Amino acid sequence: MSLSIPFLISWLSQVMTLEPGDILATGSPSGSCPIKSGDEVVVEVENIGRLTNDVQ
């Protein structure tokens, strides 16, 4: 990630009110981290679970 999670939370809380349960969806600029065949994408949410997908 280009920016740290604490920085993003700090910046967002200055421009909007964050409530418990809010989700901050982040992304990357195009081309900054290309996904290619053979890569594995893992998304994990603490206390909920983990989703793993192979890129083809």
Backbone as ProteinMPNN parsed JSONL, in Angstrom:
{"seq_chain_A": "MSLSIPFLISWLSQVMTLEPGDILATGSPSGSCPIKSGDEVVVEVENIGRLTNDVQ", "coords_chain_A": {"N_chain_A": [[0.835, -1.185, 0.0], [0.432, 2.234, -0.71], [-0.032, 4.223, 1.183], [-0.149, 4.331, 4.758], [-2.313, 2.448, 6.986], [-2.964, 3.744, 9.519], [-2.474, 6.435, 8.714], [-4.407, 6.784, 6.673], [-6.822, 6.442, 8.128], [-6.607, 8.587, 9.922], [-6.58, 10.791, 8.117], [-9.079, 10.477, 6.784], [-10.827, 10.73, 8.979], [-10.638, 13.391, 9.457], [-12.058, 14.588, 7.435], [-14.535, 13.432, 7.384], [-17.07, 11.85, 9.425], [-16.28, 8.946, 11.096], [-17.812, 5.913, 11.821], [-18.424, 3.176, 14.131], [-18.014, 0.047, 12.599], [-17.845, 1.02, 10.028], [-16.501, 0.645, 6.744], [-13.429, 0.891, 5.146], [-12.598, 1.073, 1.986], [-9.859, 0.487, 0.013], [-7.537, 1.099, -2.675], [-5.217, 0.668, -5.405], [-3.175, 2.693, -7.546], [-3.513, 2.353, -11.083], [-1.482, -0.088, -12.534], [0.412, -0.093, -10.512], [0.771, -2.369, -9.031], [0.644, -4.918, -10.619], [-1.407, -7.774, -11.281], [-0.764, -11.102, -12.082], [-1.058, -14.133, -14.019], [-0.924, -17.049, -12.068], [-0.435, -15.811, -9.689], [-1.58, -15.352, -6.292], [-4.425, -14.247, -4.632], [-5.297, -12.998, -1.546], [-7.727, -12.324, 0.833], [-8.406, -11.221, 3.999], [-10.421, -11.023, 6.868], [-10.365, -10.098, 10.111], [-11.519, -12.221, 12.673], [-13.576, -13.095, 11.061], [-12.947, -14.448, 8.59], [-11.088, -15.959, 5.859], [-10.395, -15.507, 2.425], [-9.219, -17.031, -0.428], [-7.951, -16.749, -3.667], [-6.807, -18.082, -6.726], [-5.031, -16.636, -9.394], [-5.698, -16.797, -12.803]], "CA_chain_A": [[0.0, 0.0, 0.0], [1.178, 3.488, -0.799], [-0.247, 4.964, 2.422], [-0.391, 3.429, 5.892], [-3.671, 2.424, 7.522], [-3.164, 4.852, 10.464], [-2.566, 7.701, 7.981], [-5.712, 6.847, 5.999], [-7.859, 6.65, 9.139], [-6.445, 9.959, 10.397], [-7.005, 11.721, 7.07], [-10.527, 10.363, 6.587], [-11.558, 11.232, 10.138], [-10.612, 14.854, 9.396], [-13.003, 15.072, 6.42], [-15.856, 12.82, 7.594], [-17.211, 11.132, 10.684], [-16.21, 7.493, 10.974], [-18.645, 5.235, 12.81], [-18.101, 1.754, 14.298], [-18.546, -0.796, 11.526], [-17.532, 1.583, 8.712], [-15.489, -0.074, 5.969], [-12.616, 1.754, 4.304], [-12.135, 0.316, 0.824], [-8.711, 1.155, -0.599], [-7.083, 0.511, -3.924], [-3.9, 1.118, -5.858], [-3.197, 3.27, -8.888], [-3.343, 1.404, -12.174], [-0.114, -0.443, -12.879], [1.343, -0.049, -9.385], [0.979, -3.721, -8.523], [-0.124, -5.759, -11.542], [-1.663, -9.175, -10.937], [-0.51, -11.925, -13.265], [-1.4, -15.547, -13.907], [-0.086, -17.769, -11.121], [-0.481, -15.109, -8.406], [-2.645, -15.725, -5.365], [-5.002, -13.087, -3.96], [-5.849, -13.403, -0.253], [-8.425, -11.284, 1.577], [-8.701, -11.75, 5.332], [-11.078, -10.125, 7.806], [-10.173, -10.628, 11.455], [-12.693, -12.81, 13.334], [-14.607, -13.493, 10.093], [-12.424, -15.522, 7.752], [-10.08, -15.711, 4.834], [-10.773, -15.924, 1.087], [-8.044, -17.14, -1.274], [-8.227, -17.029, -5.073], [-5.668, -18.175, -7.633], [-5.214, -15.863, -10.626], [-5.436, -17.622, -13.983]], "C_chain_A": [[0.876, 1.244, 0.0], [1.103, 4.284, 0.504], [-0.562, 3.988, 3.546], [-1.846, 3.516, 6.361], [-3.886, 3.544, 8.545], [-3.283, 6.219, 9.769], [-3.935, 7.846, 7.327], [-6.844, 7.114, 6.988], [-7.8, 8.086, 9.654], [-6.977, 10.962, 9.378], [-8.523, 11.679, 6.88], [-11.309, 10.934, 7.759], [-11.532, 12.759, 10.204], [-11.631, 15.406, 8.408], [-14.389, 14.46, 6.541], [-15.876, 12.1, 8.93], [-17.184, 9.631, 10.418], [-16.983, 6.88, 12.134], [-18.185, 3.786, 12.963], [-18.781, 0.934, 13.195], [-18.312, -0.238, 10.136], [-16.43, 0.762, 8.051], [-14.758, 0.931, 5.095], [-12.054, 0.904, 3.175], [-11.018, 1.103, 0.157], [-8.335, 0.455, -1.891], [-5.706, 1.044, -4.267], [-4.041, 1.745, -7.236], [-2.936, 2.189, -9.943], [-1.868, 1.17, -12.469], [0.859, -0.494, -11.71], [1.656, -1.437, -8.833], [0.18, -4.696, -9.396], [-0.247, -7.204, -11.048], [-1.476, -9.988, -12.212], [-0.908, -13.374, -12.988], [-0.409, -16.252, -12.987], [-0.03, -17.101, -9.754], [-1.64, -15.632, -7.568], [-3.115, -14.454, -4.658], [-5.688, -13.578, -2.69], [-6.471, -12.183, 0.413], [-8.813, -11.883, 2.912], [-9.325, -10.663, 6.199], [-11.01, -10.784, 9.177], [-11.509, -11.055, 12.072], [-13.818, -13.196, 12.372], [-14.105, -14.631, 9.22], [-11.469, -15.026, 6.705], [-10.568, -16.286, 3.509], [-9.525, -15.898, 0.214], [-8.469, -17.499, -2.693], [-6.93, -17.081, -5.861], [-5.999, -17.393, -8.906], [-4.83, -16.746, -11.802], [-5.316, -16.769, -15.214]], "O_chain_A": [[1.929, 1.282, 0.637], [2.07, 4.945, 0.884], [-1.169, 2.942, 3.317], [-2.518, 4.527, 6.157], [-4.896, 4.243, 8.462], [-4.086, 7.058, 10.177], [-4.556, 8.905, 7.413], [-7.728, 7.926, 6.713], [-8.838, 8.731, 9.805], [-7.73, 11.871, 9.727], [-9.174, 12.723, 6.823], [-12.35, 11.559, 7.558], [-12.323, 13.357, 10.933], [-12.032, 16.565, 8.519], [-15.323, 14.911, 5.878], [-14.829, 11.78, 9.495], [-17.964, 9.114, 9.618], [-16.821, 7.285, 13.286], [-17.616, 3.221, 12.029], [-19.964, 1.112, 12.906], [-18.55, -0.936, 9.15], [-15.537, 0.248, 8.725], [-15.381, 1.725, 4.39], [-11.139, 0.108, 3.386], [-11.21, 2.258, -0.222], [-8.779, -0.663, -2.153], [-5.108, 1.79, -3.492], [-4.926, 1.371, -8.006], [-2.211, 1.227, -9.69], [-1.1, 2.118, -12.633], [2.011, -0.893, -11.885], [2.71, -1.64, -8.23], [-0.837, -5.235, -8.96], [0.687, -7.768, -10.479], [-1.962, -9.617, -13.28], [-1.071, -13.77, -11.833], [0.802, -16.072, -13.115], [0.369, -17.725, -8.77], [-2.559, -16.273, -8.079], [-2.304, -13.681, -4.15], [-6.548, -14.457, -2.738], [-5.831, -11.14, 0.544], [-9.468, -12.924, 2.966], [-8.831, -9.536, 6.262], [-11.527, -11.882, 9.38], [-12.5, -10.328, 11.996], [-14.9, -13.584, 12.814], [-14.761, -15.668, 9.116], [-11.095, -13.854, 6.662], [-11.088, -17.401, 3.459], [-8.848, -14.874, 0.121], [-9.245, -18.431, -2.903], [-6.056, -16.231, -5.688], [-7.111, -17.481, -9.427], [-3.767, -17.367, -11.802], [-5.095, -17.291, -16.307]]}, "name": "protein", "num_of_chains": 1, "seq": "MSLSIPFLISWLSQVMTLEPGDILATGSPSGSCPIKSGDEVVVEVENIGRLTNDVQ"}
